[in-house]
């Protein structure tokens, strides 16, 4: 039986990955900051699907948290076959309205943690000749909009570059770029959602199903919805100056986790 490790597993896209992978028979390593929620999630998934669900409490905004998860990924005796780097958050406010400490914490979680955990997972996967990594980015990666979009653009570029370097090794890497998903992301960040049209909202479970299908097909980039595929096609031909104005009106955060 294979094992998947999911960061930010207790809510949103991470919880949807946990439900789907458990239903498919994968054992899980569930990672988040809230131990009580992790234990409740692990018990529920074990009782419902008969899989083993390990709990790992870690704050990926800290070196200790990143190192704890990296150590678990590097455990050759209890191999992780699939890593879902999903942990993330948004800051409310425009550039210079957000504190430097909060901006640096975002880069720590979205970039440094993704780099270190992907590397910790990919090395033993390459030794075994199999494995997969899904790094959750956002369609914000393609729109000029603050530190969040810049950090997710880094995730996309890093993942696709690493996927190319590991081609033929048996290790698959994919950047997942969702749009708006109905999760508690915006509520935690104190962001309003009244100005977001209903058609832009995605279902987390359907999103995960599409993402896993794209991973199985060997894609290094997944935009798992026809609406957002079409929207990103328009983004490619829209002047960057105009995109900045559109994203400002729509909101700081695209594609919650």
Secondary structure, 3 states (H helix, E strand, C coil): CCEEEEECCCCHHHHHHHHHHHHCCCEEEEEECCHHHHHHHHHHHHHHHCCCEEEEECCCCCHHHHHHHHHHHCCHHHCCCEEEECCCCCCCCCCCCCCHHHHHHHHHHHHHHHHHHHHHHHHHHHHHCCEEEEEECCHHHHCCCHHHHHHHHHHHHHHHHHHHHCCCCCEEEEEECCCEECCCHHHHHCCCCCCCCHHHEECHHHHHHHHHHHHHCCCCEECCCHHHHHHHHHHHCCCHHHHHHHHHHHCCCCCCC
